[in-house]
Amino acid sequence: MALTEKDIVRACCRAIYLWEFGDDEVDKRDRVSDKTLMTNFGLAWFRYKKNNRRLIKYTPQQVKDLILNCQVRKSQINNPKNPQISATLMLPTLISTNTQNSYYSILDRCNKAYSTATLHRTRWQYGREFTKELAKVLNARSAGLRGGVQRAFASRVLFFALPEMHVYNYSLPLIKRLKDDFSLQGDTVDEVFEKMNELYELYEKQLKQLPRPKFPANLRSEINKGDWWERRVLDLAVLQNWDCFCRK
């Protein structure tokens, strides 16, 4: 199945609505916009990267907002590993100075000497590894929670916390759509990210021509550098998520 121009435009309209108002499928008391999630999660990382003496610290309410508005299993609200999200993002094994220097060095070399496809491949491979590592950290099966390794939860955190990296959302509805319509064979993070990146490269030109909101000035560069808006629209286009914008 191919995405049509109408599919992509509809997904863009939906993405703009979610950015400004949030998902009307979420109860009014809990609903927050994508803009709020990006400000909560992305701004903390941006400040840490700019001055690593400022620690990343996500509050329980911020984590709860993300879980409810990204439709992660509600049981994760009580995940005893949630405080480790902040700590994990500062671990040398995940986002150390050396890792960041290496990452941006590779991106710089790709920009100067390699094809766009190589640049995208480098980005999603980094995002894939970060997602898998955080997913293991959030495994709270020993505490009686369902699901074990939290791939969906981890991908949502990183999607909003690190907009400059090519992290794709991982979810059962997305996997089903990719299998039904886009020839996805398995359901691992590696396979899902690789398939989504293939689609990104296929539709990049159309995605980059779409209108977009006015992003916060202190995050605009990170969002644009990582093609976050294009990935957000692509996710919604694959999911065909635009049936309802404002039920409540």
N, C-alpha and C positions, 0 to 999 in steps of 0.2 A: 504493500500500500504506500502511496506517495502522499505527502501533505500538500494540500492545495494552497493557493494564495489566500483563499477565503479562510481556511483553517488557521493559518498563521495570523491573519488580521483579527479574527475572532479571539484567538488566544492572547493577542496583544491587548485588546480591549479588556479582557478578563484580568490580565496582569496589572493594567493601570488601575482597575477597580480595587484589586487586592492590595495594591501598594497604598492607595489612598484610604480605603475603608475597611479592609479585612474581609473575611469570608462570612457571608450571611448564614452559612450552615452552622456556624459556631454561635453559641448563646451570647446575647448582648452583653451579659455581665463579664464574659471572658474574652470577647472579641478584641483583637488588636490588629493593626494594619501591618503589611510587609515593611512599611517605612519604619514603624516602631520596632519591629524585630531586627531590622538592619541597624537601626540606631543603637539598640540595646547590645547586640552582639558584635557587630562590625566595628563600632566606635571604640569599644574596649580593646579590641585587638589593634586597631589603628594607633591608639595612644600608647599601647605597650611597645609596638614596633618602633614608634617615633622616639620613645624614651623608656627603655626597658626597666627603669627603676619604678615605674608605675605598674602595679600588678594588675592582671586580669582577674576580675572577681564578679561572676554572674550571681545575681540574687536568686533565691528560690522562686520568687514571683516571676522573674524574667524567664527562668527555665520552664515554669508552669505555663506561662503565656505561649512559649514556643511549642510545647507539647500539645496544648489544646488547639492552637490555631493551625498547626501543621498536621493535625490528626494523627499524631503518634499515639500508641496505646496509652490510655489514661493511667494505667498502672505505673507508668514510668514517672508520674508525679512524685511517687513515694520511693523511687529508686534510691537506695542509700548511697549509690555511687555518684549521684548528681554533683555533689561538691567537687568531685574530681575533674569535672569538665574544665573548670578554670585552671586547675593545677596541670592538667594534661597539656593544655595549649602552651604552657611554659616549660614543659619537659625538654631537656636536651635531645632526647630521642625523637621528639616530634617536631618542634619548631625552635631549634637552637639558632644562635647567630650563624653558625657554620652552615646549617641547613638552609637558612634564608639566603645567605650569601651564595651558596651553591645554586639554589633555585633561581635567584635573580640573575646570576651569572649565566646560567644556561639560557634563560629567557633572552638575555641581552645578545648572546651569541646567535640564538635562533633568529632573532629579529634582524640581525645584520647579515647572517650567512646562510640561513636555512629557509626552507619553504614554510608557508603558513601551516601546512599540515604537520610539519615537524614541531612547530611551536605549540600547536594544540595538543599533540600527542604528549609532549613533555608536561604540559600543564595538567592534563587529566590523569597522567600516571602518578604525579605527586599527590593530587587530590584523592586518588584511589587509595594510596598507601596511608594517608592521614585518616581517611574514613575507616579503614579496616582497623587501624590501631586504636582510635577512639571507641569504635564499636566493641572492642574487647574490654577496654577499660570500663565501659558501661554495663558489662555483663553482671547481672545481679541474681543469677539463678540460685546461688547459694543462699540468698535471702528469701527465696520462695517466689520470685517474680517470673513470669512467663517469658519465653523467647530467647533466653540466653544472650548471645552476642547481639548487640543492638545496632544493626546496620542502618535501619531507617532513622532512628533517633540521632545517631552520629552524623549521618549525612545532612540532616536538617540543621544541626548545630553549626557544622562547618560551612554549609551553604550561606548562612547569614553572617557567620563570624569572619570568614575569609573570602570576601567577594572577589579578590584578585586571583584566586586559584580556581581551576576548572573542576569544581565539585558538583556532581549531579545528584539530584534527589534519588533515593533508593526507597521504593515502596512496592507493596504487593500489587496495587492497582496499576502502577507503571509497568511492572514486570509482565503482568497479564496482557496489557495492551501491546507491549513490545513483542511478546510471543505470538499473539494473535495476528498482528498486522505488520510487524517489521522483522520477522524471522529470527528473533532472539532464541537461542538454543537452551541456555542455562539460566541460573538465577543468582550467580555470585556477583559480588561487587565488581570484580574485574570485568565480567561479561556485560553487565548492565552499563557500566561507565564506558566501555569500549563501543557498545552499540549507540549510546547517546552521543558520543563524540563523532561517530560516523555520520549520524543525522545532523549534528551541528555543522560539520564540514560541508555536508550536502546542501544545507539551507542557509549557510552563513550570510550570503549576499542579501537574501530577502530579510533575514533577521536584523541585519545592521541598518536597513532602510526604514525600520519601524519607528513611529513616535515613541517617546518615553517621558516619564515624569521629570520634574526638576529635582535631581538628587541633592541631598545635603552637601554643602560645599566641602566639608571636611572628609567626605567619603566618595565624592564624585570621581576622583582619579582612580581609586581602588576599584570601584564598580565598573568603570569603563575599561580599565586595564585588563580586567579579568572577563570581560564580556558577560557580566552577571545578568544584565537585562536580557540578552539574547538567550541565555540558558534558562532563565525563568519563563520566557515565552515558549521556548521549545518544549519544556516540561508540560506546560498546559496544553500545547498543541497536540502532543502525543496522547495525553490523557483525554483530550476532547472535553476539557473542563471549562465550559462557558454557558451551560444551560440556564443558569439562574444567577443574576447579579444582586438582586435586592429583594428578598422575600420578606424581610422584617424591617 
